[in-house]
Amino acid sequence: MIKVKPIPNELLGDDIVLITPTGSGTFSRTIYNVRVEKTEEITDFVSRVTRDNTEITVWYDFENSYPSAEFPVAARVKFEGDVYEILESRVFKTDSPHHIRFKARKISEAEDFD
């Protein structure tokens, strides 16, 4: 059995708001102690233009991030005043879940979403 250490706390200093759909609308809750890596602009090499849509990669550690959460594709995340849609989500496991990495693309300013 391989023992994998949790992501160090010094790398997990960000908070996000996870917005998931429910039968009657949406449910929002803050997820603490994650790592967010932000890309300011994306270059579309096919059309040779740079889009201003920001993308983020978020790392959630099962031991150090809280509360417990899942990050399904198409759920929304608020971070630093912007709203992102989750494009892909992957759970990394050894003998049990270790961490989740998901990627999301900016879809609007937070004020436009509320």
C-alpha positions in Angstrom: 0.0 0.0 0.0 1.3 3.4 -1.0 1.0 6.2 1.6 0.5 9.6 0.0 0.9 12.7 2.2 -1.8 15.4 2.1 -1.2 18.7 0.2 0.8 20.9 2.6 -1.3 23.6 4.4 1.0 26.4 3.2 -0.2 25.6 -0.4 -3.8 25.6 0.6 -4.7 29.2 1.4 -7.6 30.0 -0.9 -11.4 29.8 -0.4 -14.1 29.3 -3.1 -17.9 29.2 -3.1 -19.3 26.1 -4.7 -22.7 26.5 -6.4 -24.5 23.3 -7.2 -28.0 22.9 -8.7 -30.8 21.6 -6.6 -34.4 20.7 -7.4 -35.5 24.2 -6.4 -32.6 26.3 -7.6 -29.0 26.3 -6.4 -27.2 25.7 -3.1 -24.1 27.7 -2.3 -21.4 27.0 0.3 -17.9 28.1 1.0 -15.1 25.6 0.7 -12.1 26.5 2.7 -8.4 25.7 2.4 -8.0 24.9 -1.3 -5.4 25.9 -3.8 -6.4 28.0 -6.8 -4.1 28.5 -9.8 -5.4 31.2 -12.1 -4.7 31.7 -15.8 -5.4 35.3 -16.8 -5.8 34.8 -20.5 -6.2 31.8 -22.9 -4.7 31.8 -26.3 -6.9 30.0 -28.9 -4.3 28.8 -31.4 -6.9 27.8 -34.0 -8.3 31.3 -34.4 -5.1 33.0 -33.3 -6.8 35.3 -30.8 -6.4 35.6 -27.1 -9.6 35.3 -25.1 -10.0 37.2 -21.9 -11.8 34.3 -20.2 -9.8 33.3 -17.2 -9.4 29.7 -16.3 -8.7 28.3 -12.8 -7.3 25.0 -11.6 -8.4 24.1 -8.1 -6.9 21.5 -5.8 -9.0 20.2 -2.9 -7.3 18.0 -0.3 -9.4 15.3 1.5 -7.5 15.8 4.7 -6.9 19.6 4.9 -9.7 21.2 2.8 -13.2 21.5 4.3 -16.1 20.9 4.4 -16.4 17.6 2.4 -17.5 18.3 -1.2 -17.8 16.9 -4.7 -17.1 19.1 -7.7 -19.3 17.8 -10.6 -18.9 19.0 -14.1 -21.2 22.0 -14.9 -21.3 23.1 -11.3 -20.3 26.7 -10.7 -17.6 28.3 -8.5 -17.2 31.8 -7.3 -13.6 33.0 -6.8 -12.3 36.6 -6.4 -15.5 38.2 -7.7 -15.9 36.0 -10.8 -18.1 32.9 -11.6 -16.6 29.8 -13.2 -18.1 26.7 -14.7 -16.4 23.4 -13.9 -15.2 21.8 -17.1 -13.5 18.7 -15.8 -13.1 17.1 -12.3 -10.8 14.3 -11.3 -10.4 12.4 -8.0 -6.9 11.1 -7.3 -6.8 8.0 -5.2 -4.4 5.6 -3.5 -6.3 3.2 -1.3 -8.8 6.0 -0.6 -9.5 9.4 -2.2 -6.5 11.7 -1.7 -7.4 15.0 -3.5 -9.5 16.4 -6.3 -8.3 18.6 -9.1 -10.8 20.5 -11.2 -10.6 23.0 -14.0 -13.1 25.7 -14.6 -13.6 28.6 -17.1 -14.9 32.1 -16.2 -18.4 32.6 -17.4 -19.3 35.9 -15.8 -18.7 38.6 -13.2 -20.1 37.6 -9.8 -22.5 40.6 -9.9 -24.0 39.3 -13.1 -24.7 35.9 -11.6 -26.4 36.9 -8.3 
